[in-house]
Amino acid sequence: MIRYVHHQLMGVAMAVCACVVGAPVAFGVRGIPAVVDDAVWMVVVISMLGGVLFGMLEASRLKWVSVVRTFEEAVPLDDPEPPRPADYSLRHNLVDKGFFSVLLVAALVAGLTLSPWLSLTPLWVSLDWLIRAGIAARWEKKNAVLLWRGHVPGSPWELSYSPVRPSPPTRTATDTPPE
């Protein structure tokens, strides 16, 4: 299992790493363009504004675009054993080598064949993941639960939740556990 927020942040980390590796290669081979066309800046601004607008729609409760509704459909964890510590996934699995390779190859192909600026496209993709991580963190704080992915082995995209802290055991007036 992996926390949903950490899953999104790992995607952001991999996209940034792909840009850190891919952009110097693309700009080193193709060279830095002397003049950046105004159309390039217009596409960048429109893409970023579109990403932020779509992120705001995801934070809403609209029927087909809301991720908040997906969070509310999560099932409670009923495992007798507690899940891993909340920061386990970020400490041990920050980069998935397969997904990082996909992002890096796509950035390099686009940067080397079309324009070196296209080696930065993973940053545009990471904007949605960063917004989703923020939405999930806000939802977790509001509901005092942690969202988890991968609880059901056959469908790893399904979400489940656990309380932030396990509830303390019930005690009687004499401070003995109930029978």
Backbone bond lengths (Angstrom), bond angles and torsions (degrees), N, CA, C in turn:
res aa  C-N    CA-C-N  psi(-1)  N-CA   C-N-CA  omega(-1)  CA-C   N-CA-C  phi
1 M - - - 1.453 - - 1.524 109.10 -
2 I 1.287 113.93 151.77 1.463 120.62 -179.85 1.524 107.92 -142.61
3 R 1.320 116.35 141.90 1.453 119.12 177.80 1.513 109.97 -67.33
4 Y 1.320 115.84 141.01 1.463 121.79 -178.38 1.526 111.09 -61.29
5 V 1.328 117.28 -43.74 1.464 120.72 -179.52 1.523 109.75 -61.46
6 H 1.318 116.95 -43.22 1.464 119.99 -179.54 1.525 111.28 -67.81
7 H 1.315 116.94 -33.82 1.459 120.19 177.39 1.521 110.49 -61.80
8 Q 1.326 116.91 -43.65 1.458 120.84 179.25 1.529 110.79 -67.50
9 L 1.334 117.00 -41.18 1.458 120.42 -179.89 1.526 111.75 -68.30
10 M 1.327 117.57 -30.87 1.462 119.95 175.38 1.523 110.33 -66.14
11 G 1.328 117.25 -37.70 1.464 120.23 175.14 1.518 111.55 -62.02
12 V 1.332 116.77 -41.00 1.463 120.95 177.76 1.526 109.61 -63.62
13 A 1.334 117.34 -44.23 1.464 121.01 -179.68 1.531 110.89 -62.15
14 M 1.323 116.87 -40.93 1.466 119.22 179.53 1.526 111.50 -67.79
15 A 1.334 117.59 -37.24 1.464 120.26 178.15 1.521 110.88 -66.19
16 V 1.322 117.06 -41.51 1.467 120.05 178.18 1.529 109.93 -64.66
17 C 1.335 116.79 -42.44 1.470 119.69 178.19 1.529 111.22 -63.14
18 A 1.323 117.47 -38.94 1.463 120.32 178.14 1.525 110.57 -63.64
19 C 1.317 117.19 -37.16 1.471 119.92 177.77 1.527 111.08 -71.91
20 V 1.332 116.20 -37.77 1.463 119.66 179.85 1.526 110.51 -63.95
21 V 1.322 117.49 -34.45 1.468 120.65 178.94 1.525 110.81 -85.60
22 G 1.330 117.25 -44.02 1.460 121.10 -172.42 1.515 114.86 -75.39
23 A 1.324 117.90 -38.42 1.465 120.56 -176.08 1.527 112.48 -64.91
24 P 1.322 120.78 -46.78 1.470 118.31 178.10 1.534 112.96 -61.88
25 V 1.327 115.75 -35.42 1.461 118.45 177.91 1.525 110.11 -65.66
26 A 1.331 116.94 -48.73 1.467 120.86 -178.07 1.526 111.23 -64.14
27 F 1.330 117.28 -44.43 1.465 119.36 179.96 1.523 111.25 -71.98
28 G 1.338 117.11 -30.13 1.461 119.73 177.56 1.513 112.33 -69.87
29 V 1.329 117.78 -38.26 1.465 121.32 -179.42 1.518 111.07 -79.70
30 R 1.327 116.72 -46.66 1.465 120.45 -175.13 1.523 112.90 -88.06
31 G 1.320 117.21 -20.46 1.458 120.85 -177.26 1.520 110.98 86.94
32 I 1.299 114.37 157.41 1.465 119.77 178.52 1.517 108.04 -83.52
33 P 1.340 117.14 123.91 1.470 118.66 179.37 1.530 111.00 -60.11
34 A 1.333 115.52 136.46 1.464 120.91 -177.82 1.521 111.55 -64.72
35 V 1.319 115.60 -41.23 1.461 120.60 -178.39 1.523 107.92 -126.66
36 V 1.323 114.38 130.85 1.461 118.90 175.74 1.520 106.95 -94.02
37 D 1.293 115.66 122.74 1.457 122.04 -177.67 1.529 109.56 -65.90
38 D 1.330 115.41 145.78 1.466 119.84 178.15 1.524 111.56 -62.62
39 A 1.313 116.99 -28.69 1.467 119.78 178.85 1.527 110.69 -64.71
40 V 1.328 117.72 -34.54 1.465 121.08 178.06 1.524 109.88 -63.49
41 W 1.326 116.62 -46.40 1.469 119.64 179.01 1.521 111.53 -64.85
42 M 1.303 117.11 -36.12 1.468 120.51 178.30 1.528 110.27 -64.67
43 V 1.319 117.01 -43.06 1.471 120.65 178.74 1.525 110.36 -63.98
44 V 1.334 117.42 -40.34 1.464 121.22 179.34 1.527 110.40 -63.63
45 V 1.317 116.87 -47.60 1.468 120.80 -178.60 1.531 110.75 -64.33
46 I 1.323 117.47 -44.86 1.465 120.41 179.77 1.529 110.54 -64.50
47 S 1.327 117.30 -39.42 1.467 120.17 179.11 1.517 111.23 -64.59
48 M 1.317 117.34 -44.28 1.466 120.58 179.77 1.530 111.04 -66.38
49 L 1.319 117.16 -43.47 1.466 119.51 178.06 1.524 111.08 -64.08
50 G 1.331 116.95 -39.15 1.466 120.45 176.73 1.518 111.35 -63.96
51 G 1.338 117.39 -40.11 1.461 120.82 177.46 1.518 112.10 -64.04
52 V 1.320 117.12 -42.97 1.469 120.57 178.54 1.525 110.54 -66.65
53 L 1.328 117.90 -41.62 1.465 121.01 178.06 1.523 110.89 -61.92
54 F 1.337 116.68 -44.17 1.460 119.69 178.50 1.530 110.36 -65.25
55 G 1.323 117.50 -35.42 1.466 120.74 175.77 1.516 112.00 -63.41
56 M 1.318 116.83 -38.41 1.467 120.02 177.10 1.524 110.45 -66.59
57 L 1.336 117.05 -36.58 1.464 119.83 176.13 1.531 110.88 -66.39
58 E 1.333 117.00 -37.14 1.463 120.06 177.19 1.520 111.43 -65.26
59 A 1.313 118.18 -31.35 1.462 121.69 179.62 1.524 111.82 -77.29
60 S 1.316 117.20 -14.34 1.460 120.42 178.96 1.520 109.15 -79.63
61 R 1.302 116.16 -174.49 1.457 120.19 178.68 1.528 111.13 -110.84
62 L 1.336 116.94 26.40 1.456 120.42 177.98 1.527 110.03 -64.71
63 K 1.314 115.74 147.58 1.460 121.03 -167.42 1.523 114.80 -61.05
64 W 1.313 120.18 -47.83 1.462 121.19 -170.91 1.517 114.10 -98.94
65 V 1.309 119.57 -10.90 1.457 120.39 -177.26 1.524 114.13 -116.55
66 S 1.301 118.34 -9.05 1.453 121.54 -173.26 1.531 112.08 -76.73
67 V 1.326 116.16 128.99 1.459 119.38 170.88 1.520 110.36 -87.82
68 V 1.331 117.10 -18.21 1.461 120.73 178.19 1.524 110.09 -63.43
69 R 1.312 117.57 -38.95 1.466 120.35 176.87 1.527 111.09 -63.25
70 T 1.315 116.45 -36.15 1.466 120.31 176.77 1.522 110.54 -64.13
71 F 1.325 117.18 -39.30 1.458 120.65 177.99 1.525 110.70 -64.23
72 E 1.330 116.23 -39.64 1.457 119.69 -178.13 1.525 112.54 -71.71
73 E 1.334 117.34 -19.45 1.460 121.09 177.33 1.526 112.45 -86.60
74 A 1.325 117.55 -0.20 1.462 121.15 -179.82 1.523 109.85 -64.46
75 V 1.324 115.54 148.42 1.463 121.38 -179.19 1.524 109.09 -99.50
76 P 1.330 117.35 149.23 1.473 118.69 178.87 1.530 110.85 -71.21
77 L 1.316 115.72 146.55 1.461 120.75 174.53 1.520 108.37 -72.21
78 D 1.314 116.32 132.29 1.458 119.21 179.15 1.527 111.15 -119.36
79 D 1.327 116.44 20.71 1.458 120.57 179.09 1.521 110.09 -71.16
80 P 1.325 116.62 142.15 1.454 118.12 175.27 1.525 112.25 -71.28
81 E 1.328 117.61 -26.27 1.455 120.18 178.74 1.519 109.71 -92.70
82 P 1.322 118.05 142.00 1.467 119.83 179.90 1.520 110.52 -71.37
83 P 1.339 117.28 152.09 1.462 119.95 176.88 1.527 110.47 -68.25
84 R 1.312 115.57 169.66 1.456 121.29 178.17 1.522 109.91 -60.50
85 P 1.329 116.58 162.91 1.473 118.29 175.19 1.523 110.65 -55.83
86 A 1.312 115.94 151.62 1.461 120.94 -173.16 1.522 112.78 -61.39
87 D 1.329 118.93 -29.39 1.463 119.84 -177.37 1.526 112.39 -100.50
88 Y 1.321 119.01 12.09 1.465 122.32 -177.94 1.520 112.11 -59.98
89 S 1.320 116.91 -45.08 1.464 120.17 -174.54 1.522 112.00 -66.59
90 L 1.318 118.32 -34.60 1.462 119.60 179.73 1.524 111.60 -75.03
91 R 1.324 117.14 -30.45 1.460 119.42 -179.99 1.523 112.24 -74.67
92 H 1.321 117.69 -34.68 1.454 120.26 -170.11 1.526 114.84 -110.74
93 N 1.302 119.18 -20.61 1.467 121.30 -173.63 1.518 111.68 -135.80
94 L 1.311 118.37 50.31 1.459 119.47 -174.86 1.523 112.16 -67.07
95 V 1.324 118.11 -38.29 1.462 121.15 -176.19 1.525 109.80 -121.74
96 D 1.321 115.87 125.15 1.458 122.05 171.99 1.525 106.61 -89.92
97 K 1.330 116.26 116.73 1.463 120.28 -172.70 1.530 112.90 -61.22
98 G 1.322 117.77 -37.50 1.457 120.43 -179.54 1.520 112.49 -65.93
99 F 1.328 116.50 -47.42 1.459 120.21 -179.18 1.522 111.07 -69.38
100 F 1.334 116.50 -37.47 1.460 120.22 176.23 1.528 110.25 -60.15
101 S 1.330 116.51 -40.92 1.470 120.59 179.42 1.523 111.43 -63.38
102 V 1.322 116.51 -40.94 1.463 120.21 178.39 1.531 110.64 -62.04
103 L 1.341 116.92 -46.99 1.465 120.42 179.23 1.525 111.02 -63.21
104 L 1.329 116.93 -41.96 1.455 120.41 -177.53 1.528 111.82 -67.69
105 V 1.315 117.29 -44.60 1.469 120.26 -179.94 1.529 110.29 -64.23
106 A 1.336 117.23 -42.77 1.469 119.48 178.70 1.529 110.92 -62.60
107 A 1.336 116.79 -42.25 1.464 119.77 179.60 1.524 110.90 -65.79
108 L 1.320 117.06 -40.74 1.460 119.96 -179.62 1.525 112.30 -68.04
109 V 1.328 116.79 -43.02 1.466 119.75 179.75 1.522 110.43 -62.00
110 A 1.336 116.07 -47.04 1.465 119.33 179.62 1.521 111.17 -65.84
111 G 1.334 117.08 -40.50 1.460 120.44 -178.31 1.511 113.83 -70.91
112 L 1.331 117.29 -32.84 1.459 119.95 -177.96 1.523 113.24 -87.25
113 T 1.314 117.83 -27.78 1.465 119.61 -177.10 1.523 113.61 -95.01
114 L 1.314 117.92 -39.87 1.463 119.76 -174.86 1.523 112.77 -100.82
115 S 1.333 115.32 -66.03 1.456 120.02 -178.34 1.528 107.70 -153.76
116 P 1.318 118.24 141.65 1.463 118.55 179.37 1.525 113.09 -63.05
117 W 1.315 116.50 -24.00 1.469 119.60 178.30 1.525 111.29 -65.22
118 L 1.322 118.15 -26.53 1.461 120.81 -179.39 1.525 112.72 -72.69
119 S 1.320 117.61 -8.25 1.460 119.43 174.07 1.525 111.17 -71.53
120 L 1.319 117.02 -9.07 1.463 121.99 178.05 1.532 112.89 -95.85
121 T 1.325 118.11 5.33 1.468 120.28 -178.23 1.522 114.18 -61.41
122 P 1.335 121.39 -28.62 1.469 117.60 175.69 1.530 113.58 -59.26
123 L 1.327 117.27 -25.17 1.471 118.86 177.01 1.529 111.29 -66.14
124 W 1.321 115.98 -36.32 1.459 119.03 178.34 1.522 110.70 -66.25
125 V 1.328 116.83 -39.51 1.459 121.02 178.40 1.526 109.83 -66.07
126 S 1.333 116.58 -37.57 1.463 119.66 -176.97 1.526 112.89 -69.69
127 L 1.314 117.67 -18.36 1.464 120.26 178.50 1.519 110.79 -60.08
128 D 1.327 117.88 -43.10 1.463 121.10 178.68 1.524 110.86 -65.08
129 W 1.316 117.54 -40.50 1.465 120.18 179.69 1.524 110.75 -65.74
130 L 1.315 117.23 -38.27 1.456 120.76 178.95 1.526 111.05 -66.77
131 I 1.308 116.66 -41.01 1.464 120.48 177.89 1.526 110.06 -64.90
132 R 1.344 117.79 -43.11 1.464 120.73 178.39 1.527 111.50 -62.86
133 A 1.329 117.44 -37.65 1.462 120.30 177.54 1.527 110.09 -63.30
134 G 1.324 117.01 -41.18 1.459 120.30 177.56 1.519 112.65 -65.43
135 I 1.322 116.54 -41.44 1.468 120.23 178.10 1.520 110.14 -63.36
136 A 1.328 116.85 -43.52 1.465 120.56 -179.06 1.518 111.14 -66.77
137 A 1.331 117.87 -40.76 1.464 120.51 179.20 1.524 110.51 -63.48
138 R 1.312 116.55 -40.22 1.469 119.86 178.03 1.527 110.65 -65.37
139 W 1.339 116.77 -41.63 1.459 120.61 179.87 1.526 110.54 -65.99
140 E 1.335 116.87 -40.76 1.467 120.35 178.35 1.524 111.14 -62.12
141 K 1.319 116.98 -43.37 1.461 120.54 -179.89 1.521 111.23 -65.52
142 K 1.312 115.80 -41.43 1.465 120.92 -178.73 1.523 111.46 -65.19
143 N 1.344 117.93 -37.24 1.459 121.91 -175.83 1.527 113.55 -101.73
144 A 1.326 118.40 -0.16 1.466 124.05 177.85 1.530 112.33 55.91
145 V 1.335 115.67 43.85 1.464 121.64 176.91 1.528 108.71 -136.88
146 L 1.324 116.02 167.38 1.456 122.44 173.68 1.522 108.05 -114.46
147 L 1.326 117.42 132.04 1.467 122.33 177.92 1.526 109.28 -88.64
148 W 1.333 115.53 135.90 1.462 121.37 -178.87 1.517 109.62 -125.93
149 R 1.343 116.00 147.39 1.464 122.86 172.15 1.512 108.46 -114.07
150 G 1.325 116.28 153.91 1.451 120.54 173.71 1.508 114.92 85.61
151 H 1.327 117.98 15.77 1.459 120.57 178.92 1.528 110.77 -69.98
152 V 1.320 116.83 -38.76 1.456 122.26 177.72 1.533 107.09 -95.30
153 P 1.338 118.86 114.97 1.467 119.79 -175.27 1.533 114.12 -60.54
154 G 1.322 119.01 -33.44 1.458 121.30 -178.39 1.508 114.32 -75.95
155 S 1.309 117.74 -21.48 1.467 121.73 -179.71 1.530 108.89 -138.90
156 P 1.336 116.96 85.87 1.463 120.40 -174.58 1.522 114.79 -70.08
157 W 1.332 118.33 -10.31 1.463 120.49 -179.49 1.526 111.70 -83.25
158 E 1.345 117.52 -14.31 1.462 119.50 -179.98 1.522 110.18 -70.26
159 L 1.311 115.34 143.64 1.457 121.16 -176.66 1.520 111.29 -102.39
160 S 1.304 115.00 147.89 1.451 121.72 171.95 1.528 106.87 -136.86
161 Y 1.309 116.14 168.18 1.459 118.78 -178.68 1.512 110.19 -137.45
162 S 1.311 114.39 156.54 1.457 121.61 175.10 1.521 107.55 -136.56
163 P 1.320 117.40 153.92 1.469 118.43 177.22 1.527 109.60 -65.52
164 V 1.325 115.63 155.94 1.454 120.23 -179.75 1.521 109.92 -60.37
165 R 1.315 117.11 -45.87 1.463 122.37 175.06 1.513 108.28 -123.95
166 P 1.337 117.31 139.89 1.457 117.50 175.80 1.526 110.38 -64.70
167 S 1.309 115.76 146.53 1.464 119.19 -178.53 1.523 109.34 -68.93
168 P 1.329 116.91 142.40 1.459 119.65 -179.32 1.530 110.20 -68.45
169 P 1.325 117.03 152.18 1.462 118.53 179.25 1.523 110.86 -64.99
170 T 1.298 114.78 147.88 1.457 120.30 -179.55 1.525 109.62 -72.43
171 R 1.320 116.14 138.14 1.469 121.52 178.92 1.519 108.82 -122.07
172 T 1.318 114.71 154.73 1.463 120.16 176.45 1.523 108.76 -95.34
173 A 1.313 117.03 -176.90 1.454 122.09 -178.68 1.533 111.92 -64.55
174 T 1.315 116.65 -27.94 1.475 120.29 179.85 1.521 111.80 -92.22
175 D 1.333 117.74 8.30 1.461 124.59 177.78 1.532 112.81 65.70
176 T 1.319 115.74 32.68 1.454 120.35 173.99 1.529 108.62 -111.14
177 P 1.327 117.32 150.12 1.459 118.48 -179.92 1.535 110.37 -65.33
178 P 1.326 118.28 145.32 1.466 120.06 178.58 1.526 110.79 -69.20
179 E 1.297 115.03 154.87 1.473 119.36 -179.69 1.491 111.46 -92.92
